[in-house]
Amino acid sequence: MLDTQLQSLPRLIADAAEPLPDIDDPAFGAMFDRFGDARAVCLGEASHGTSQFYRARAAISKRLIERHGFTIVAVEADWPDAATIDRYVRHRPARDLDFKAFERFPMWMWRNEEVDAFIRWMRGHNENRAYERMCGFYGLDLYNLAGSMEAVIEFLDKEDPELGRLAHRRYGCLEPWADNPQVYGRHSLIEGYARCEVGVVQMLQDLLKKQVDCFGAECEEWLDAAANARLVKDAEAYYRVMYHGSAESWNLRDSHMFDTLNMILDAKGPNSKAIVWAHNSHIGNAAFTDMGINRGELNIGQLVKEKWDDRARLLGFGTHTGTVAAADDWDEPMKIKRVRPSLPESHERMSHDSDIPRFLLDLHEGEVGRELREELKAPRLERFIGVIYRRETERWSHYSEAILPRQFDGWIWFDETSAVTPLPGEQRPGEEAPAVEETYPFGL
């Protein structure tokens, strides 16, 4: 019976799949008009280093921004780094603080030609528009603890020196560990208490009281400061719990990203609409993968579905083979690696065997036939490649089970893909890490 299903599933996929034009064809973005009425459209990726995923997300985002009124692009990146990009795309001056965007590992994830082309398009799109109609670029993640503390202090030193003095004192507790917060987490575990928790929580509370409802264009800096204070608070907790188990730290991180997304949407008003760029592991509804079923993990996709239901659309991406930009381990140099062909019986192999090189599979109830939907409801392996790719242990390192039509609202397929192209200044395979442009994107 299993063999019969495996033979029939690619045929059913081929019958239901909508072939996609070339990414650069305007018709590509138009294929996604059906999702234009959503409050949040979440665009995934099966790896952090694949050109087609970035280019496709850019093409879809352009369409949603131009035709459907989306004004928020929120990405799986740290708030202070993305805020530097946002100042560029919304024609605001660079911060006085000498801040370098995306200078830390993995640089290639955001400092690549594909992202660079999109943010320059955003700047052009925003030119001569009223500020409230401009599209902003925001970071949802919580890793840049040092950058966020510096941003809060710099802002308050100018705008509210009294509160700024409090920020210096409260953040002084974390300052020794700002560039290596894992050490703070380890010390907290050994000592058995959170030595800096009270100060960072109080700092956020004070900022939110001060900010009140000041969310207009003239108050953008307050929103930035509040987001950075929230990052510091959640990062302090994240590095404490990371030693207690992966589920707790994962859930804190994705909850932070979801809360940040909500903060942006609330700030921009009830009619605001957001596009989210993040990995499939964050975008696909975790409740229907190994993450939620067996590991007790949640993610952005699950949380936005619980809040907005049909007004949240989750689009996953997949590939069979090609090349990817990835490292052997954390903080190691980027390499261009060959992606192994997908495993038999996986969602990717079923898509590959459909013999359609590029397609959209709309997984809405009623959009695909009952027979296909029922067969796709069987849990199957799905590949997840992050910034690290270990070919030798791929089955155990990069595959997990998922129920595709419950995980995503749509499945975007590229049969063969290629690695992103790092920007000049990015570390390339076999090279020493070069000096990076300190003013990116303003200096290019």
Secondary structure, DSSP 8 states (H G I E B T S, - for coil): -HHHHHHHHHHHHHHH-EE---TTSHHHHHTTGGGTT-SEEEE--S-SSBHHHHHHHHHHHHHHHHHH---EEEEEEEHHHHHHHHHHHTT----SS---TT-SSSGGGTSBHHHHHHHHHHHHHHTTS-GGGS-EEEEEE---HHHHHHHHHHHHHHH-HHHHHHHHHHHHTTGGGTT-HHHHHHHHHHHTS-TTHHHHHHHHHHHHHHHTT--SGGGHHHHHHHHHHHHHHHHHHHHHHTTT-HHHHHHHHHHHHHHHHHHHHHHH-TT--EEEE--HHHHS-GGGBHHHHHH----HHHHHHHHHGGGEEEEEEEEEEEEEEEBSSTTS--EEEEE----TTSHHHHHHTTT-SEEEEE-SBTTB-HHHHHHHTS-EEEE---SB--GGGHHHHHEEEE-HHHH-SEEEEEEEE-B--B-TTS--TTS------TTTTTT-
